[in-house]
Amino acid sequence: MRLLGFLFLIVSALLIPGFILRIKSIAAGRKGPGIWQPYRDIAILFAKGQVFSNTSGLIFQIAPAINLSCIIAAAMLLPFGRYGSLISFDGDFVYFLYILALGRFFSIISALDTGSSFEGMGASREALFSMLAEPAFFILFAALAIVTGHTSFSGIFSEYTISGDHNILIMTLIGVFVLFQSSLVETCRVPVDDPKTHLELTMIHEVMILDNSGFDKALIHISTYLKQAIYGLLIYNLITPFKLNLVFQIIIFVLVQALYAITAGLIESFRARNKMNRNPKFILTISAVAWIAFVIILILKK
Amino acid sequence: MQAESILIFIVITLSVLIFFAHQRFKQLITLALLAVIAVITTIWSITVFNDGFNTPVIRHISLSGSGGLILTIDKLSAFFILVINLTCINGLLFAGGYLKHYYTRKKGLNISIHFFAYLFLYISMLLVVMVREGLAFLIAWEIMAIASFLLVIFDAEERQILKTGISYLVQMHIGMFFLLIAFLIVEKDTGMLGFDALKYYFKEGHHLAVFILFLAGFGIKAGLIPFHTWLPEAHPAAPSHVSGVMSGVMIKMGIYGILRVVFQMQNDLFAAGLITLAISLLSGLFGVMMAILQHDIKKLLAYHSIENIGIIGMGVGIGMLGVSYNNQSMIFLGFGGGILHILNHSLFKSLLFFSSGNVYQASQTRNIELLGGLMKRMPYTSVFFLVGSLAICGLPPLNGFISEYLIYSGMFSNLSGLDFKGSVIVVMAIAGLALIGGLAIFCFTKAFGITFLGEARTKQAEEASERDREMLIPQLIPVIFIAAIGIAPSLFVKPVMDLIAGNLSLTGSGPIVTPENGSLANISLISGFFVVILTAILIFRHLHLRNVPVKKEPTWGCGYGVYNPRMQYTSTSFAYNYNHLAKPVTGTKKDINEIGEEEIFPSERSFATHTGDPVKESIIDKPVEWSWFVLKKLAVMQTGKIQHYILYAFIFMLAALLLTYLKII
């Protein structure tokens, strides 16, 4: 049963990107590609050959693989409701964040490995924005640790909804907000970054992978899909009552992931990307909101 | 015991041989002498660690058999001895290759003094951690300062380096002054000079002021802000192996002193812990924020030492708060994380200094803006530097993660049990540590990316190549330890936990809960999974690439074909966005004269940015300027005429007489 979370994660990673694409095309009134389009893209990338830059070396070759394995390792730590995670220990969310950071480290230096100034620019932005986003998650989980008295994903999520404290409603709202906003930063979506923009100067993540092709590009796409699903799963864990039986859990899970995709898709359709120098403000706001959650908990609990 | 004493005396006497040997053998002789002491002390330490209790081993070093120098080795000393031994032997191995290029350029005496000072730096550090008696301790502390001073000024032909060395020596003595006062205050109350007196001194009453004196004195050595100003100057000035040893172990002597004091404290631990935590957090943040803006690779690493000392201090601070809350998991995880980070930092920092030494020798520059593309020409060095970078950023599955994880766990473990004040402090520390982690990643992606990746920016970088194979071995040893601690942390954490239990005499109060045991096994497990997944993907990729066409082409330039390495992102441009945000702290200044409206054909312009150290400017440069100002005014008195001076003497005597007559003095 411990595999459950991991399996559902993979399944939702398979579906969300296509779903977001559909939402966007419906919102824009286009016919749009089908829900399976991302998979056709990946299949095409797998079939294609690879082109490497003369400048690039070992780092460029291994970085996409490292990034993907980091994300898979991080996914293993996530529980699915009361069906615990594959591996769980005290403070596992520290490992979770740091292994994601390892993947990011490699994607940043892989961008620098090409020697392109575009990719250097993307790398610099990615490093800065992800650094600013880091504290939000920690503060949120510190607040959750105070509420539940646990310090692992499984522990926190299992105690959280049965603590019988009605104040957790506020906490949940803020938590969902923080996780959702962080996911926009981490998965490079509007308003922080625009995955579909066409000018290199305005990109963050896309400009880092200008030189990747074929198999490696496919790995990078898969990593992004998985990351989205991971955040969906986290949000699901935060709002799902612990004692529900499996059928309801699955229904809620599907609803949460669908809602996540719809919201992301709608934001993408109706909102413009931030000006680049407004991004730090946007990202620091997430930490500020997390801090508010913490203060509320402190006032209520102590 | 007698045999050991004689052996140590022989080693110290034989050290004179360094001066008489041929250039090529100086390093070997030093190595042989150092190895003898290392073997003896390692055996001592291992005996202490194997002992279940914290019974200190006491050795008398004297020729007569009784009295003499008393060495006391408990688990804390033993831990430091092992760290010192490992790093110093490594450093000396590296020195063999590194200094080879200086043999023709330098006089024999220079090289001799260098190795001699190295040996005595090593011996004095060992003494510092083994000697408990105050006077002997301060003497060892002084030898350490002087020996390291001699090592720093190896290139003293350069005036700047000599100046740096002297400023280092002065600052060390200010630290010494603080320590002396602190020890004397303790002596006044207890009649004993030294660490043993602290136990009695701290037993009753409130002694926060004395703790702060100790913190300042040891903090100067450790490089906690605002006492860090010597660090970013001295490390780049010294040869790489010296920087490695100084940053790897010598600054930890400050932490050793702080720990010795903290372990004896009984009261005021909350306030003291809070002070330690706050200073450490600021050091961590400030260190890494400044590091990002450095272009000199060794200066960058020096600022990272300040950051890492900050992380160690945060662990210690959390442990102290744990003692005041009487919470075992905070105590063990906080102190444990801090102490383990001492070992970890000594490993990856010496590794990083060594590999940046390789880069310096190959390219004759430490400015990363002039480098680039070194990974193709120096594959081993770059892999070593990469491993060091990942470890120092605290990324799994390497060792830096383990100690940072312990500190995080210490902070999270008792969060729900703390009171209001405590939780706010701890959560600020958590957010700070998270930010430090993110900034460190920013810094090292920059340092590694700009130095080793992309295209060579200058001819020097183009012509760089891997020099000595023998310099690679001392870099391989830390890499092995870094990986071992990362993959199998339980082996290393257990002794550290024993150490804390022994020193805080917690053994008596029921079974010790070391909460991390299960977690560490799980960390090994998931890191193992990670490695397996990675290998699988890479193998699959390898097989896949054999079946599809693979081409090599120029980097995509947005349609622009005339590519030039100077178009690459530089260290400055990488940090540009960050610098924009961090300006209030780092105080970067721009030098540009703007183009006026009346200038239709603008003339030649130059642009430069400067990043000083704002703390140094405000606590050293400014006061020095003021005192110059005042002293210059006073110099009116210095007329050079003997009549005037006699007049001064007469006025002085008159004043003295008058004051005595009025019974004021």
HADDOCK unambig.tbl for C-alpha pairs under 7 A between the chains (distance, minus, plus):
assign (segid A and resid 48 and name CA) (segid B and resid 548 and name CA) 6.77 0.50 0.50
assign (segid A and resid 49 and name CA) (segid B and resid 548 and name CA) 4.80 0.50 0.50
assign (segid A and resid 49 and name CA) (segid B and resid 549 and name CA) 4.68 0.50 0.50
assign (segid A and resid 49 and name CA) (segid B and resid 550 and name CA) 5.63 0.50 0.50
assign (segid A and resid 50 and name CA) (segid B and resid 549 and name CA) 6.46 0.50 0.50
assign (segid A and resid 50 and name CA) (segid B and resid 550 and name CA) 4.75 0.50 0.50
assign (segid A and resid 50 and name CA) (segid B and resid 551 and name CA) 6.29 0.50 0.50
assign (segid A and resid 51 and name CA) (segid B and resid 550 and name CA) 5.72 0.50 0.50
assign (segid A and resid 51 and name CA) (segid B and resid 551 and name CA) 4.66 0.50 0.50
assign (segid A and resid 51 and name CA) (segid B and resid 552 and name CA) 5.65 0.50 0.50
assign (segid A and resid 51 and name CA) (segid B and resid 553 and name CA) 6.72 0.50 0.50
assign (segid A and resid 52 and name CA) (segid B and resid 551 and name CA) 6.15 0.50 0.50
assign (segid A and resid 52 and name CA) (segid B and resid 552 and name CA) 4.84 0.50 0.50
assign (segid A and resid 52 and name CA) (segid B and resid 553 and name CA) 6.11 0.50 0.50
assign (segid A and resid 53 and name CA) (segid B and resid 552 and name CA) 5.65 0.50 0.50
assign (segid A and resid 53 and name CA) (segid B and resid 553 and name CA) 4.99 0.50 0.50
assign (segid A and resid 53 and name CA) (segid B and resid 554 and name CA) 5.02 0.50 0.50
assign (segid A and resid 53 and name CA) (segid B and resid 555 and name CA) 4.74 0.50 0.50
assign (segid A and resid 54 and name CA) (segid B and resid 552 and name CA) 5.71 0.50 0.50
assign (segid A and resid 54 and name CA) (segid B and resid 553 and name CA) 5.50 0.50 0.50
assign (segid A and resid 54 and name CA) (segid B and resid 554 and name CA) 5.24 0.50 0.50
assign (segid A and resid 54 and name CA) (segid B and resid 555 and name CA) 6.66 0.50 0.50
assign (segid A and resid 55 and name CA) (segid B and resid 454 and name CA) 5.98 0.50 0.50
assign (segid A and resid 55 and name CA) (segid B and resid 455 and name CA) 6.41 0.50 0.50
assign (segid A and resid 55 and name CA) (segid B and resid 555 and name CA) 6.81 0.50 0.50
assign (segid A and resid 56 and name CA) (segid B and resid 454 and name CA) 6.69 0.50 0.50
assign (segid A and resid 65 and name CA) (segid B and resid 534 and name CA) 6.47 0.50 0.50
assign (segid A and resid 65 and name CA) (segid B and resid 537 and name CA) 6.22 0.50 0.50
assign (segid A and resid 65 and name CA) (segid B and resid 538 and name CA) 6.51 0.50 0.50
assign (segid A and resid 66 and name CA) (segid B and resid 534 and name CA) 6.10 0.50 0.50
assign (segid A and resid 69 and name CA) (segid B and resid 530 and name CA) 6.13 0.50 0.50
assign (segid A and resid 69 and name CA) (segid B and resid 533 and name CA) 5.81 0.50 0.50
assign (segid A and resid 69 and name CA) (segid B and resid 534 and name CA) 5.36 0.50 0.50
assign (segid A and resid 70 and name CA) (segid B and resid 530 and name CA) 6.65 0.50 0.50
assign (segid A and resid 73 and name CA) (segid B and resid 526 and name CA) 6.87 0.50 0.50
assign (segid A and resid 73 and name CA) (segid B and resid 529 and name CA) 6.98 0.50 0.50
assign (segid A and resid 73 and name CA) (segid B and resid 530 and name CA) 5.56 0.50 0.50
assign (segid A and resid 87 and name CA) (segid B and resid 522 and name CA) 6.90 0.50 0.50
assign (segid A and resid 89 and name CA) (segid B and resid 519 and name CA) 4.99 0.50 0.50
assign (segid A and resid 89 and name CA) (segid B and resid 522 and name CA) 6.61 0.50 0.50
assign (segid A and resid 90 and name CA) (segid B and resid 519 and name CA) 6.09 0.50 0.50
assign (segid A and resid 91 and name CA) (segid B and resid 409 and name CA) 5.86 0.50 0.50
assign (segid A and resid 94 and name CA) (segid B and resid 405 and name CA) 6.82 0.50 0.50
assign (segid A and resid 98 and name CA) (segid B and resid 395 and name CA) 5.72 0.50 0.50
assign (segid A and resid 98 and name CA) (segid B and resid 396 and name CA) 6.66 0.50 0.50
assign (segid A and resid 99 and name CA) (segid B and resid 395 and name CA) 6.57 0.50 0.50
assign (segid A and resid 99 and name CA) (segid B and resid 396 and name CA) 6.02 0.50 0.50
assign (segid A and resid 102 and name CA) (segid B and resid 395 and name CA) 5.80 0.50 0.50
assign (segid A and resid 105 and name CA) (segid B and resid 441 and name CA) 6.67 0.50 0.50
assign (segid A and resid 105 and name CA) (segid B and resid 445 and name CA) 6.53 0.50 0.50
assign (segid A and resid 108 and name CA) (segid B and resid 445 and name CA) 6.73 0.50 0.50
assign (segid A and resid 109 and name CA) (segid B and resid 445 and name CA) 5.86 0.50 0.50
assign (segid A and resid 109 and name CA) (segid B and resid 449 and name CA) 5.48 0.50 0.50
assign (segid A and resid 112 and name CA) (segid B and resid 449 and name CA) 5.58 0.50 0.50
assign (segid A and resid 112 and name CA) (segid B and resid 453 and name CA) 6.29 0.50 0.50
assign (segid A and resid 112 and name CA) (segid B and resid 454 and name CA) 6.19 0.50 0.50
assign (segid A and resid 113 and name CA) (segid B and resid 449 and name CA) 6.82 0.50 0.50
assign (segid A and resid 113 and name CA) (segid B and resid 453 and name CA) 4.74 0.50 0.50
assign (segid A and resid 113 and name CA) (segid B and resid 454 and name CA) 4.77 0.50 0.50
assign (segid A and resid 114 and name CA) (segid B and resid 454 and name CA) 5.48 0.50 0.50
assign (segid A and resid 114 and name CA) (segid B and resid 555 and name CA) 6.27 0.50 0.50
assign (segid A and resid 115 and name CA) (segid B and resid 454 and name CA) 3.91 0.50 0.50
assign (segid A and resid 115 and name CA) (segid B and resid 455 and name CA) 5.96 0.50 0.50
assign (segid A and resid 115 and name CA) (segid B and resid 568 and name CA) 5.63 0.50 0.50
assign (segid A and resid 116 and name CA) (segid B and resid 555 and name CA) 6.55 0.50 0.50
assign (segid A and resid 116 and name CA) (segid B and resid 557 and name CA) 6.96 0.50 0.50
assign (segid A and resid 116 and name CA) (segid B and resid 568 and name CA) 5.75 0.50 0.50
assign (segid A and resid 117 and name CA) (segid B and resid 567 and name CA) 6.38 0.50 0.50
assign (segid A and resid 117 and name CA) (segid B and resid 568 and name CA) 4.67 0.50 0.50
assign (segid A and resid 117 and name CA) (segid B and resid 569 and name CA) 4.88 0.50 0.50
assign (segid A and resid 120 and name CA) (segid B and resid 569 and name CA) 5.30 0.50 0.50
assign (segid A and resid 120 and name CA) (segid B and resid 574 and name CA) 6.94 0.50 0.50
assign (segid A and resid 121 and name CA) (segid B and resid 569 and name CA) 6.96 0.50 0.50
assign (segid A and resid 121 and name CA) (segid B and resid 574 and name CA) 6.82 0.50 0.50
assign (segid A and resid 124 and name CA) (segid B and resid 574 and name CA) 5.12 0.50 0.50
assign (segid A and resid 124 and name CA) (segid B and resid 575 and name CA) 6.96 0.50 0.50
assign (segid A and resid 127 and name CA) (segid B and resid 442 and name CA) 5.33 0.50 0.50
assign (segid A and resid 128 and name CA) (segid B and resid 442 and name CA) 6.72 0.50 0.50
assign (segid A and resid 128 and name CA) (segid B and resid 578 and name CA) 6.46 0.50 0.50
assign (segid A and resid 131 and name CA) (segid B and resid 435 and name CA) 6.60 0.50 0.50
assign (segid A and resid 131 and name CA) (segid B and resid 438 and name CA) 4.24 0.50 0.50
assign (segid A and resid 131 and name CA) (segid B and resid 439 and name CA) 6.09 0.50 0.50
assign (segid A and resid 134 and name CA) (segid B and resid 434 and name CA) 6.11 0.50 0.50
assign (segid A and resid 134 and name CA) (segid B and resid 435 and name CA) 6.44 0.50 0.50
assign (segid A and resid 134 and name CA) (segid B and resid 438 and name CA) 6.57 0.50 0.50
assign (segid A and resid 135 and name CA) (segid B and resid 431 and name CA) 4.98 0.50 0.50
assign (segid A and resid 135 and name CA) (segid B and resid 434 and name CA) 5.35 0.50 0.50
assign (segid A and resid 135 and name CA) (segid B and resid 435 and name CA) 5.94 0.50 0.50
assign (segid A and resid 138 and name CA) (segid B and resid 430 and name CA) 6.95 0.50 0.50
assign (segid A and resid 138 and name CA) (segid B and resid 431 and name CA) 6.39 0.50 0.50
assign (segid A and resid 139 and name CA) (segid B and resid 427 and name CA) 6.78 0.50 0.50
assign (segid A and resid 139 and name CA) (segid B and resid 431 and name CA) 6.29 0.50 0.50
assign (segid A and resid 142 and name CA) (segid B and resid 412 and name CA) 6.77 0.50 0.50
assign (segid A and resid 142 and name CA) (segid B and resid 427 and name CA) 6.79 0.50 0.50
assign (segid A and resid 145 and name CA) (segid B and resid 415 and name CA) 6.80 0.50 0.50
assign (segid A and resid 145 and name CA) (segid B and resid 416 and name CA) 6.61 0.50 0.50
assign (segid A and resid 146 and name CA) (segid B and resid 415 and name CA) 5.67 0.50 0.50
assign (segid A and resid 146 and name CA) (segid B and resid 416 and name CA) 4.17 0.50 0.50
assign (segid A and resid 147 and name CA) (segid B and resid 416 and name CA) 6.94 0.50 0.50
assign (segid A and resid 149 and name CA) (segid B and resid 416 and name CA) 5.25 0.50 0.50
assign (segid A and resid 151 and name CA) (segid B and resid 412 and name CA) 6.65 0.50 0.50
assign (segid A and resid 151 and name CA) (segid B and resid 413 and name CA) 6.80 0.50 0.50
assign (segid A and resid 211 and name CA) (segid B and resid 555 and name CA) 6.80 0.50 0.50
assign (segid A and resid 211 and name CA) (segid B and resid 556 and name CA) 6.47 0.50 0.50
assign (segid A and resid 298 and name CA) (segid B and resid 420 and name CA) 6.81 0.50 0.50
assign (segid A and resid 302 and name CA) (segid B and resid 419 and name CA) 6.64 0.50 0.50
assign (segid A and resid 302 and name CA) (segid B and resid 420 and name CA) 5.95 0.50 0.50
